[in-house]
Amino acid sequence: MPNLPDVVVWSIPAFVLLTVIEMISVRVHPDEDAAGYEVKDAATSVGMGLGSLFFDFLWKIPIVAVYTALYELTPLRVPVLWWTVPLMLLGQDFFYYWSHRGHHVIRILWACHVVHHSSRKFNLTTALRQPWTSLTVWPFYVPLVAVGVHPAALAFCSSANLVYQFWIHTERIDKMPRWFEFVFNTPSHHRVHHASQGGYLDRNFGGILIVWDRLFGSFVAETERPVYGLTKNINTFNPIKVATHEYVAIVKDVKNARSWRERAGRVFGGPGWQPSPTPEPVTTGTSEPGPTTTPEPAPTTTPEPASAEGSAAA
């Protein structure tokens, strides 16, 4: 088993320091157009982050069991070397893109990820607003384990990806150099991802690299100031409600569904999925015909004979 550090734990002091610096920056040099900080919102984000540490530990037990079993079954092995680690990071980031995109377009997966988008602020504490139901993520990385990536190496890559994304949750950085913006995920790209405007919805899913979005048609550049939050905001700072509100909504919709097709759509369709409207009944013409009326003939008139002057003129 490779001996790799837990980069999330090692990064906690940096998280705290950078958050304090950002808070001071917002206080000293406020931006009236920026979302800024709100005490209750920031406290909720931190609380969701602390809760995710506990629940992620629970979910790791069955996930590690599945990954380990698969790793033992595959004859392939990817050694942990100085040149294979970047390749594993690249592979993990590729599958992160599809995991992230899937968690936006399938409602039962969105119920997990919506937590991260539920804040109407965008600052470094928003990065800590993590879900408590991340059990839905592991299937997307099965191909990496199947080709011989050790589960511990996969965990390291996932942690590195998560740590990278911390600094891009800020409005204090406008744009990075052009070459950097083209290749990597940046605060500008991620502000678009967290916006609720129609043109920005479901865009910029990349973790470390933004090139996946450019390749697969989901990239949008930041052109107008984003409005953060959900299309229907939840208006609560209760961590339990933040963590579970979309699951509760799914259960209600399934209970009220009129068919199995609608039930499936409410769970596996997109977050805004709606059943097709029921067509109105078409009349078949079998009703009894009403009384018919015969139209009266139009009155006829006999033309008067032309006058003598008129005949001469013709």
C-alpha positions, -999 to +999 in steps of 0.1 A: +000+000+000+015+034-010+023+057+018+007+090+007-002+120+028-037+132+035-034+165+018-067+178+031-057+175+067-023+191+059-040+219+042-064+229+070-040+256+085-037+271+050-075+271+046-079+290+079-051+315+071-064+323+036-100+326+049-089+351+076-069+371+050-099+372+027-122+384+055-098+412+063-095+421+027-133+423+023-135+445+054-106+468+045-113+470+008-151+463+003-165+457-031-201+469-032-209+447-061-194+415-046-215+390-025-190+393+004-195+376+037-225+370+060-219+355+095-247+330+094-239+319+059-202+315+066-210+295+098-233+272+079-206+266+053-180+257+080-206+235+098-213+216+066-176+211+061-170+197+095-200+175+091-187+162+058-155+150+075-176+128+098-199+114+071-172+110+046-154+088+071-185+066+074-190+064+036-153+054+031-159+021+048-181+005+021-163+024-007-129+012+003-142-023+005-156-022-030-124-005-044-102-030-026-121-060-039-120-046-075-082-038-072-075-074-061-095-088-090-078-068-117-044-081-129-033-046-138-011-024-116+000+012-118+030+018-097+032+050-076+063+067-091+073+103-097+060+102-133+029+081-127+014+104-101+008+133-126-008+108-149-031+095-121-040+131-112-049+137-149-071+106-150-088+115-117-095+150-129-110+136-161-134+114-142-141+142-117-154+162-147-179+135-155-188+129-119-194+166-114-214+170-146-235+139-137-242+154-103-257+184-121-279+166-146-293+137-127-316+148-098-308+121-073-271+130-077-279+167-077-296+161-043-260+155-030-242+182-048-269+210-044-255+215-009-223+231-024-244+255-045-269+265-018-250+296-006-258+330-021-223+341-012-191+332-030-160+332-007-135+308+007-159+294+032-182+284+003-155+259-006-161+242+028-198+238+022-196+201+013-224+175+012-229+148+038-241+122+012-211+118-010-217+080-014-230+088-049-195+097-062-175+065-061-189+047-092-174+074-115-138+063-104-142+026-109-124+027-143-092+040-125-092+012-100-100-013-128-068-003-147-047-008-116-047+025-097-044+017-060-074+030-039-050+049-017-035+066-047-069+075-059-078+089-025-046+111-027-055+124-061-091+132-050-078+150-020-054+170-041-082+179-065-103+191-036-075+212-021-068+229-055-104+240-057-103+258-024-086+290-037-109+294-067-139+301-044-133+339-042-143+372-058-111+389-047-092+375-077-104+388-110-085+371-138-053+350-140-029+352-169-044+343-202-025+310-206-035+300-171-072+308-177-071+286-209-058+255-192-067+256-155-098+262-135-098+297-120-119+319-098-134+335-129-144+301-143-157+289-110-178+320-104-197+311-136-202+276-123-218+289-090-240+314-108-278+309-111-283+329-144-297+309-173-266+313-195-243+302-167-263+272-155-245+238-157-213+251-170-175+248-161-175+215-144-137+210-144-118+205-111-082+213-117-083+217-155-108+237-175-098+220-208-123+193-202-151+219-205-136+233-236-134+198-252-169+187-242-188+219-249-196+230-214-173+260-211-186+295-207-165+326-200-174+351-173-190+381-191-214+395-165-214+395-127-228+362-114-258+359-091-250+331-067-272+305-052-300+282-066-327+290-091-350+284-061-331+293-029-338+274+003-336+304+027-323+284+057-291+282+077-300+249+093-273+224+084-296+194+085-321+211+061-292+223+038-280+187+037-313+170+030-338+195+015-335+181-021-340+145-009-372+157+009-384+174-022-378+142-043-398+121-018-427+145-020-426+146-058-425+108-060-455+105-036-475+129-058-465+113-091-493+098-112-473+071-130-442+051-127-427+070-156-432+102-137-417+087-106-386+077-125-383+111-141-386+128-106-356+107-094-334+102-125-344+132-147-328+166-145-333+188-115-360+208-134-376+178-150-414+179-155-438+153-169-452+160-204-486+178-202-516+155-206-531+161-240-567+173-241-593+147-254-600+149-291-636+149-302-645+120-325-677+134-340-700+108-325-722+133-307-758+137-321-759+163-349-779+195-341-808+207-362-799+218-396-812+249-412-816+256-449-802+290-458-828+313-474-821+321-510-808+355-516-833+379-531-830+384-568-834+418-585-842+424-621-819+450-635-835+482-648-832+487-686-804+511-695-815+546-704-812+559-739-783+582-730-765+552-715-770+531-747-758+558-769-727+564-748-719+527-750 
